[in-house]
Amino acid sequence: MLHAMHEGKINVKPEDVGYDGSKLEALNAHYTKLIECGTLQGASYLISKNGQIFARSALGKLRYAADSQELLPQSIRKVYSITKAFTAVAIGLLIDRGLLYLHQSAASILPEMDTDKHRQITIFHLLTHTSGLNGDPGFYNEPYSLPWFEWAAEEVSKYDPSVNWKKVILAGPLQRMPGKEWIYSTSAYALLGEIIATVSGKSYEQYIHDEILQPLGMNRTFFTVPEALWDQVCATSSWQEEGIYSPGKAEEHEPPQAGNGLYSTLDDLWIFGQMMLNGGQFDGKRILSSRAVQLQTSNHLHGIVHQGWGSNQKNYPFGLGWSLEHYDLCSKGTYSHEGFGHSGLFIDPVEQLVFVFFVPSTKGYTHESVVLPRSIVWSGIL
């Protein structure tokens, strides 16, 4: 089956910014092959260098149904864990304003954490996934994972309304003492969302909108997609589709959507990435100080092990909410975040390059769809 390639508007030709345009043909061929063999439902991407967009393309299907319309460069997709990068930026913004400090005890803001067990956990620990709290289901490849924390909190509250979601997250023993191991924890980011809400006086979702999305002009990024745009949202399953029409609105008794809640587009994620690359500002609007950007994207872990998802790393690097793993041809200092289902935002400050991609699939994470395309993209730098 042939898949139409949809090309979006670009600012410059690849060669104008020192990029080999033939590598884009190789990237398109790679994605086409993955779609044809069923690994991917579709693929879309945007690449810029020196602030100039030279590639914006999409192919494949928007939805999982056989008669689905096609994925377009402007299609909306839930970006799941890329939301964590927005949460990290929001924490940085509060630090900039003198309302928080990095090594502040989370218990000084959230009373539920004011226990002998949790008092040592700091904002730094929550940001860097070193709090010792439970990791995401399946992190240790356990055969019988505990339920997702949001579902668990919902179920517990049905039987005992006095038990709030923070107590559900904090229940049981710590997996490690704080600062001893990198354990990827979306529930820790829910706590960061609550810290943002408590300190700012707004809901987490409203704070992200008012302080990041609106100033940057990210008009197609939402926690709840407006009904008029529902038919533009990519979904790979019936439960993802249901999430578009019946979004999990965070009520006062529910966790904020600080770890996995945003829907966005290639262009909007590019704006966010370019803001970081520009040292905290975009189009005249400053979000973070340049010092905060430098702090967030520097390695803060030394001698910390990472044993999740089959890894066995003894010195895992990580920033404040940003991954610092250097894959393949990316420059040292490249920082990134990925999202379930799958999506990614990669920022290379050495080459001044931003790469955003959506690779919707029911297959989950595959090296072919997530890792290998980066090599193709970076190999085009002249």
C-alpha positions, 0 to 999 in steps of 0.5 A: 500500500502506498502512503501519501507524503504530506509536506508542511510549510518550511522556512528554508531549504535543508541545504540553506542551513547546512543539511543534506536533503537526501537524508530526509528521503532516507528518513521517509523511506524508513518510516514508510517501511515501518508503516507497511510492515505494521510497526507504525500506524503513521509518522510525522516529524519537524526538524529545524536548524538555527531556528529555521524549519527545513522539514515538516512531513507526515504519512500514514493514518490518523486513526486505527480504523481501516478507513481513517483519514491521513495523519497530517503535519498539523495533526494533534497527538497526546504526548504523554510523558513529554508533559513532564518537561513542561512540569520541569519548566514550571518548577524552574519558573517558580524557582526563578521567581523566588517561590521555591528552591531546588533542594526544598523538602516537598513536605514543606509544601505538601502536608501528606509528605511530612512523615519520617519516611518522606521528609527527606524527599526534595523537589530535586529528587522528584524532578530527577526521578530519585525520590525512591517512590514507586516507579511506573508499572513495569519499570522493573519488568515485574510480571504483576505490576501494581495498577497505574497510580491514577486508577488506584487512587480512583478505586481507593477513593470509592471505598474511602473518600477520606483517602486522597490520591497523595496518600495512595502514592505515598503508601507502602515502603520506599523502593530506595532511599532518596537520591540512591537510584533512578526510578522513573516515576510519573506519580512523583510528577503528579506531586510536583504538579500539586506543588506547583498548584499549592505555591501558585494558587492556581490549578496545575493545568491553569498554571501551565496554560497561563505561564507557558502555553499562552505566552508562547502562542502554543494555541494547539496544546491542551489538557482537554482538546476542544470539541471542534478539534476532535477530528484532528486528534491522532489515536491508535486504539479505542481507549485513546479515542475515548480519552479524546471525547471524555478527557480525565479532567483533574478535579480537586480530589484527583492528581494533576495531569503533570506527568502525562496529560498534554495533547500537542502538535509538531509545531507547538512542541517545536516552539517549546523546544526552540524556547529552551534552545534560545535560553528560555525565550521565544519570539520576544517572550521570556519563560525561563532565565537562561541560568534556569535553562542551563541548570535544567539541561545539565547532568545532576546525577553522579554514580546513580544506578538505573536498573529499569526496563532491563537496563543495568547502568551504574552512572546514569545521567539526568537533568532536571526533568530532561533526559541526557542520554547521548544516542548515536550521532547526537552531540554531547549536551543534547537533551530530550524527552519522549512520550508513550505511544510514541513521540519525542522532542530532541534538542541539540544545542551544539548544532542548534537543531530541534527534532520533533516526531510522532510515531503512533503505534500499538507496538509500543517502544521499538528501536526502529521507530524511536532510536534509528530515525535519530541517526538518520536525522543527525547524519544529514548535518554537513 
